[in-house]
């Protein structure tokens, strides 16, 4: 092994870390991040308070990692959604379905990102804000490619579309519709809102003189 190189983490160690992180995520989502003490978190994970710090540097860092991972996954979904688009498939509907699938896989992380972002430090919040801004701008470019919006309207539209996409699965979760019907309704609501906004012309970039 080269000097200074670290050993690769063992598969069993990685598995235990992922299991502990998933349990922490469940507890945060159930009780709220601010209501969970390090001692309670350690007990929930079956660890001592002292050994917990060998797994996670701090409770706040763990929350940051979970939210950061979500926005990285959202950005990856945009890239993969376009790259793996089947022939003849509407890109916009494919992107909406990708969001639906990610929400189904990670509902608790979406809840934390929406509810507990304020518990992060100013530096951490700024980092997440940059990730979110990049994701929302790229989303707008893909889902409304013909939009010619001024900068404030573009930022607002990207944020609104992303919020709608990432909230609708929860809002529709208690409806009596089947999953396929809920997805179709989500597609129609998002695309209808996008098309109505783009057609209005109220937020278009002024023509250059």
N, C-alpha and C positions, 0 to 999 in steps of 0.2 A: 504494500500500500504506500503511495507517495507520501512524503513528509507533509504533515498538516492536513491530509485528506481525512475526512470523517467516514466512518463505516456507514454503509447503507442501512436504513432502519429495517429491522426484521419485520416480516409480514404480520407476525402475531402482535408486535408492538403497534404497528399501524392500525390493526384491527381493533385493539383495545382503545387506542386514541379516538378513532372514529365512533366507537360505541359510546365512550364517555362524552364526546362532543354532542352526539345525538341526544343523549339523556339530558345534558345541560340545556340544549335547545328546547326540549319539551318542557322543562321546568320553567325556563324564562317565559315561554309562550303562555304557559298555564297561569303563572302567578304575576308576571310582569317583572322585567329585569330589576327594577329598583326595589322590589319587595323580596329579593332573594339575597341572603347573606352568603359570604364565602363558606361559613360553617355549615349552613343548610345545603349549599351546593355540594360540599365535600361529602356530607351524609348521604345525599341523594345518589352520588356516584360510588358510594361504598369506599371512600378514601378518608384518611385523616386530614385535618385542616392543613397540617404541615406538608404532607405529600401532595396535596392539590397543586401547590406551586411548581412541582416538578412536571405537571401535566400542562398547566396553563399559567402564563406569567401573571395574569390578573383577570378578574371577572370582566372588566371593561375591554381588555384586549380580545377576549373570547367573543364578546358581542361584536366588536369591530370586525373580526375575522369572518364571522357569520354573515354580516351585512355586506362586507366587501365581496365575499364569494358570490352572493346573490347577484350583485350588479355585474360582476365578471361573467357569470352564467348568462345573464340577459344579453350582454354584448355578444357572447359566443352564439347565442340563439339567432341573432340577426345575421351573423356571418354564415352559419350552417344552413339557416333557412333559405338563403339565396343560393348557396353553393349546391345544395342537394335538392333544389326545386325540380320535381318531375316535369317532363315535357307537357305543356298545355295547362299546367296548374297556375292559378292566380297567385302571384307572390304575396299580395296583401293578405289573402286568406291563409296562406301557408304560415306567414309570420304571426297571425292571430292564433292559429292552432299551436304554434311553437310556444307562445306565451301561456296558452291554456294548459299544455302538457307540463311546462315547467312549474306552474302554480300547483298542479296536481301532485307533482313530485316533491315540492318544497313549500307547502302552505305555511308552515310555522316560520320559515325565514322571511316570507313576505309579511307576515304579521309583525315580526320584530322590526323589520326595516321601516314599516309604516308607523309603529307605535313607540319604539324605543330608540330611534336615531338620536333623540335629544339627550340621551344618557351618555353619549360619547363626548370626548374632549373636543375643543374647538378645532384642533388640528385634524383629528380623525373625521369630524363632520365635514371639514373643508375637502378632505380627500374623497370622501364618499360623494360630496356634491359635484366634484369634477367628474367622477366616474358616471354619475347619474346624468350630468349634462351631456357628456359624450354619447351615452346610450340614447338619450331622448332625441338628440339632433340627428343621429344616424337612423333612428326609427322613423322620424319624420321624412327624411330623404327617401326612405324605401317605401313607406306606406302612402306618401303623397308626393311622388317625384316631380309632378308638374307645378307644385306650389311655388309661387314667387312672392314670398312674404318678407317684410322688413324684419330686421333683427329682433326687436321686442316681440312682434307677433309670432315669429318663428320659434323663439324660446318658449313662449306661452303655449303655442299649439303643440309642440313636442311634449311639454310637461303634461298637458291635458290629455293627450292621446295615451301616453304611457300610464298615467294614473287610471284612466278608464280600463285599459287592457289589464292592468295588474290588480284591479279591484273587482271587476265584473265576476270573475269566477267565485269569489266569496259572496257577492250580492245575489248571485243566481243559485247558490248552493242549496238553499232551503226550498226552492221552487219544486212543484210536482212534475216538471219536465224531465224527460230522459236526458242523459248526458249529451247525446247527439243533438237534441233539440236545444239544450242550453248553449252548446258551442255555436250552433247556427244563429241563435238569437244574438249571441255576443258578436259574431261576425257582422250581422246586419246592423247592430247598434253602432259599432265602431266605424264601419265603412260609411254608414249613413251620416254620421256626425262629421267625418272627414270630408265627404263629398259636398255636404251642405255648406261647410265652412269655406272650402275652396271655391265653390260656385258663387259665394256672396260677393267676392271682390273687395270686401271692406278692409282686408288686411294685406293687400298686395303691395309689393315693393313699388314705390313711385318710379315711373319711367325716367331714365336718365335724359337730361337735356342734351 
